[in-house]
Amino acid sequence: MTELIFIPSNHGNQWILYKQHCFYKWCTRDNGNVYWKCVFSRRRCRKWECKASITTIALNLEIKEENLNYANHPNFSSLDTRLHQCLDSVTKRSRNEYGSINSIFRDEIIRIIEED
């Protein structure tokens, strides 16, 4: 089994982190397989126009097919992943808790710093 990690995107959707590259859900096929495109694909980012994609069996973490023909774009590091998770956590906490967004954001950043 390969290492796939779900991370939240800036808009609340799910991305998959696979081999230091991030993919967003493009479509679900009739057979239940899910097709994921690189976040630096042509539609999202004209600078790199990456054509990498993966296909998973349903929403399982099992890869059925992969096309890792990457363009020369930056890789996602573990810090990028943690920052996306931090922003998602700030969004969720700001909906459920009283207090300023600045204090919630500061708490989340301190948590990331303490993890290192």
Secondary structure, 3 states (H helix, E strand, C coil): CCCEEEEECCCCCEEEEECCEEEEEEEECCCCCEEEEECCCCCCCCCCCCCCEEEECCCCCCEEEEECCCCCCCCCCHHHHHHHHHHHHHHHHHHHCCCCHHHHHHHHHHHHHHHC
